[in-house]
Amino acid sequence: VDCLRGEDLSRFTTIKIGGKADYLLFPSSYGEVKEAILFSKEKDLPLFLLGGGSNTIPGDIGGVVVGLSKLRGMKVISEGDTFYVEVLAGTPLKEVISLSIKENLEGIYKLAGFPATVGGAVAMNAGAFGVEFSNFLKEVLYVSWSGELVRARAEELVFSYRSSPFPKEGIVLSCTLELRKARENVLEDFKKIRRVRKDSQPINQPTSGSTFKNPNGNYAGRLLELVGMKGCRVGNVAFSEKHANFMVNLGGGTFEQVKALVEEAKRRVFEEFGIVLEEEVRLVESCGSDGWKVL
Ligand SMILES: Cc1cc2nc3c(=O)[nH]c(=O)nc-3n(C[C@H](O)[C@H](O)[C@H](O)COP(=O)(O)OP(=O)(O)OC[C@H]3O[C@@H](n4cnc5c(N)ncnc54)[C@H](O)[C@@H]3O)c2cc1C
């Protein structure tokens, strides 16, 4: 497996912030994914996964980071009005969406406009405009933390709002999507969604999307706006003027500044409304929230 040491992770995140990784591996097959798991076991180090880095902000990682960008490609089988798309985890979601527009397929095009990989979209159960990635899933092929290859039907896996069994259960290697031809023309709706995003989100600045999940019956962006977080800045990181729940890197922002800004936002919202905001973005440190130590 290709292995880099002491690599700066800011290159691999969409907000362009990140510390250094002790080891950074890019497996390109099941065998190499398994090798990466064994490597972290041998070294007794935690292992972290990185897809498109569009929902992850890492600090210094005293462990093994496994990037999935080399696991790329898809296979399409059409049966009547149904398209079965088998797609590797590191493939940009955008490629699936392009196919769905070309073939006029239902629903999945609503997930246009964010730089996810397919594996990251499974793990986060990414969603927008009333659809979630799991709505289209037929099957997931993953490597368990003991290195076995597991094929699971979507019904066997529990998905909910921005939540899935991954990476807790293992590393997603590929998935099969079941997509149907739409009756109406999807192109107009697709364009509208692109426009709405462009108008309401800072998509031309380095960002990692929504910082917090929406609390039950409320919007994180609205609460943040009410406590004056819109435009609020710590060092070179700020909540966007365009969307209060999106953090942006104004240039040279750091992980420490991100953490300070996140804490300030949580404090204000708790003090004002008694609501504890939960991070959607994964802030990763050595043995932090997203580290599964492989035993
Ligand atoms: C401008 C912008 C807009 C956004 N809008 C939305 C939106 O509307 N809706 C939405 O849901 N999200 C949105 N996001 C957030 C983000 O794009 C999604 O969460 C996306 O699914 C993350 O994919 P990724 O490949 O970048 O994952 P990463 O950030 O690389 O990883 C995220 C998590 O997934 C895990 N993971 C990644 N790959 C795998 C794998 N192969 N196997 C197991 N676990 C894995 C990682 O461990 C990590 O916990 C937005 C982001 C940006 C920058």
PDBQT file of the ligand as one rigid body, heavy atoms in Angstrom, charges set to zero:
ROOT
HETATM    1  C1  LIG A 301     -20.566  22.849   0.398  1.00  0.00    +0.000 C 
HETATM    2  C2  LIG A 301     -20.990  21.615   1.132  1.00  0.00    +0.000 A 
HETATM    3  C3  LIG A 301     -22.343  21.278   1.202  1.00  0.00    +0.000 A 
HETATM    4  C4  LIG A 301     -22.769  20.147   1.888  1.00  0.00    +0.000 A 
HETATM    5  N1  LIG A 301     -24.095  19.839   1.895  1.00  0.00    +0.000 NA
HETATM    6  C5  LIG A 301     -24.506  18.687   2.473  1.00  0.00    +0.000 A 
HETATM    7  C6  LIG A 301     -25.888  18.301   2.418  1.00  0.00    +0.000 A 
HETATM    8  O1  LIG A 301     -26.732  18.978   1.846  1.00  0.00    +0.000 OA
HETATM    9  N2  LIG A 301     -26.237  17.147   3.001  1.00  0.00    +0.000 N 
HETATM   10  C7  LIG A 301     -25.339  16.327   3.630  1.00  0.00    +0.000 A 
HETATM   11  O2  LIG A 301     -25.719  15.266   4.128  1.00  0.00    +0.000 OA
HETATM   12  N3  LIG A 301     -24.033  16.691   3.710  1.00  0.00    +0.000 NA
HETATM   13  C8  LIG A 301     -23.597  17.835   3.149  1.00  0.00    +0.000 A 
HETATM   14  N4  LIG A 301     -22.265  18.177   3.208  1.00  0.00    +0.000 N 
HETATM   15  C9  LIG A 301     -21.337  17.358   4.025  1.00  0.00    +0.000 C 
HETATM   16  C10 LIG A 301     -20.611  16.222   3.306  1.00  0.00    +0.000 C 
HETATM   17  O3  LIG A 301     -20.411  16.508   1.942  1.00  0.00    +0.000 OA
HETATM   18  C11 LIG A 301     -21.324  14.874   3.474  1.00  0.00    +0.000 C 
HETATM   19  O4  LIG A 301     -21.409  14.501   4.827  1.00  0.00    +0.000 OA
HETATM   20  C12 LIG A 301     -20.617  13.749   2.705  1.00  0.00    +0.000 C 
HETATM   21  O5  LIG A 301     -21.432  12.586   2.723  1.00  0.00    +0.000 OA
HETATM   22  C13 LIG A 301     -19.243  13.402   3.268  1.00  0.00    +0.000 C 
HETATM   23  O6  LIG A 301     -18.564  12.595   2.330  1.00  0.00    +0.000 OA
HETATM   24  P1  LIG A 301     -16.970  12.542   2.262  1.00  0.00    +0.000 P 
HETATM   25  O7  LIG A 301     -16.608  11.474   1.304  1.00  0.00    +0.000 OA
HETATM   26  O8  LIG A 301     -16.396  13.871   2.038  1.00  0.00    +0.000 OA
HETATM   27  O9  LIG A 301     -16.673  12.023   3.745  1.00  0.00    +0.000 OA
HETATM   28  P2  LIG A 301     -15.465  12.368   4.762  1.00  0.00    +0.000 P 
HETATM   29  O10 LIG A 301     -15.617  13.751   5.279  1.00  0.00    +0.000 OA
HETATM   30  O11 LIG A 301     -14.169  12.013   4.160  1.00  0.00    +0.000 OA
HETATM   31  O12 LIG A 301     -15.825  11.357   5.906  1.00  0.00    +0.000 OA
HETATM   32  C14 LIG A 301     -17.007  11.531   6.686  1.00  0.00    +0.000 C 
HETATM   33  C15 LIG A 301     -17.241  10.322   7.587  1.00  0.00    +0.000 C 
HETATM   34  O13 LIG A 301     -17.468   9.182   6.795  1.00  0.00    +0.000 OA
HETATM   35  C16 LIG A 301     -16.563   8.130   7.136  1.00  0.00    +0.000 C 
HETATM   36  N5  LIG A 301     -16.208   7.435   5.893  1.00  0.00    +0.000 N 
HETATM   37  C17 LIG A 301     -15.750   8.000   4.738  1.00  0.00    +0.000 A 
HETATM   38  N6  LIG A 301     -15.547   7.049   3.812  1.00  0.00    +0.000 NA
HETATM   39  C18 LIG A 301     -15.877   5.858   4.388  1.00  0.00    +0.000 A 
HETATM   40  C19 LIG A 301     -15.872   4.490   3.962  1.00  0.00    +0.000 A 
HETATM   41  N7  LIG A 301     -15.472   4.132   2.732  1.00  0.00    +0.000 N 
HETATM   42  N8  LIG A 301     -16.266   3.524   4.838  1.00  0.00    +0.000 NA
HETATM   43  C20 LIG A 301     -16.684   3.851   6.083  1.00  0.00    +0.000 A 
HETATM   44  N9  LIG A 301     -16.700   5.122   6.551  1.00  0.00    +0.000 NA
HETATM   45  C21 LIG A 301     -16.306   6.108   5.724  1.00  0.00    +0.000 A 
HETATM   46  C22 LIG A 301     -15.384   8.803   7.798  1.00  0.00    +0.000 C 
HETATM   47  O14 LIG A 301     -14.801   7.969   8.749  1.00  0.00    +0.000 OA
HETATM   48  C23 LIG A 301     -16.051   9.987   8.476  1.00  0.00    +0.000 C 
HETATM   49  O15 LIG A 301     -16.577   9.599   9.692  1.00  0.00    +0.000 OA
HETATM   50  C24 LIG A 301     -21.821  19.320   2.540  1.00  0.00    +0.000 A 
HETATM   51  C25 LIG A 301     -20.459  19.651   2.476  1.00  0.00    +0.000 A 
HETATM   52  C26 LIG A 301     -20.040  20.778   1.791  1.00  0.00    +0.000 A 
HETATM   53  C27 LIG A 301     -18.577  21.094   1.727  1.00  0.00    +0.000 C 
ENDROOT
TORSDOF 0
